[in-house]
Amino acid sequence: MAATTHASARTALVPKWYQSLVAMNLRLDEEDSALLRALAEADQVSLHEAVLRAIRRSARDLAHTARVREATAARPPPRCWTGGERYSTGSAGHEQSGTGYRVP
């Protein structure tokens, strides 16, 4: 409870405009710092811009993965991937991870 009280007291002391407008510090270990420098040099941008690009790229990748997952949820693989034959997941021999499709 003391930690919560301390955090709330600190938040109350810092104005909302400061929290939304002031830059943050980014603390990196040596390995991550070297990776960031390499990204910035490869794209010929500042470290700040390299961080922003990495954040945006990651957000796009996550959104894309979520859209693909949603679009393909509960859809069986195309018959052209499976040789066109369905079988029960209990069949012996040609089972592929319980998908219910024969492996070509």
N, C-alpha and C positions, 0 to 999 in steps of 0.2 A: 504494500500500500504506500510506503514511503516513496518508492520510485515513481508511482503514478502521481502522487501529490507533487513531487519535484518537477516532473515533466509538465504537469498542468500549470504550475506556477511559472515555469520558464516560458511556456506558450503564451500565457497571459501578459508577460512582460514584453514580448516581441510583437510589434504591431503587425496586423494582417498585410498591409502594403509591403512591408519589409520581406515577409515570408514569400510573397509572390513575385517580387521584382529583383531581389538581390541574388547574385550568383552563388552557386554552391561550390564547395571544395570537393575534388575527386582524388581520393587517395588510392594509389596503385602500388602493387609490389613491383619489383624490378622486372619480372617477366612480362607482366601486363603493360608496364610502361614501355618496354622495348617493342612489344607488339603494336602499341598505339603509335609510337614514333615511326615504325615501319609502314603502317597504314597511311599515316600523314605524308610521309616521303613518297610513297608509291603514287598517291593521288595528287601530290604537290599542293597540299592544303595545310592549314594550321592544325595543331593538336585539337583545338576546340572544334573546328569543322570536322575533323576525323571522328571525334566522339559523337557529334550530332548525326553524321552519316551512318555510323555503326548502330546507333539507337534506332534511327528510322528504318534501316535495312532489316534489323531484327524484328521490329514491329510489323513491317510488310510481310516478312517470312512467316511470322506467327499467324497473321490474318489469313494469308494464303493457305497455310496448312489447315486452319480451322474451316475455311470454305471448302477445301477439297474433302476433308473428313466428313463434313455435313452433306456434301453432294453425293458422296459414295456410301454413306451409311446404309446398311441393310440391303445393299445391292449385290447380287451374286456376280462373280466375274463373268465376262463375256464368254459365250460358248466357243468362240474361236481360240480362247486361251486354254480351253479344257478338252478340245477335240470334239465338242458338241455333245458329250454324253454326261448325264447326271447319274449319280448313284447315291445310295444312303451312306452316311458317315460311318456306319458300322461295317462296311465292306472291307474285306481283307485284301491286301495286295497293293492297290493303287491309291491309297488314301493320302491326301495332301493336307495336313494340319486340320483335319476335321471340317474342311470347307464344303464337303458334299459334292465335289467334282472330281472326275477322273483326270489323272495327270496324263497328258498326251505322250 
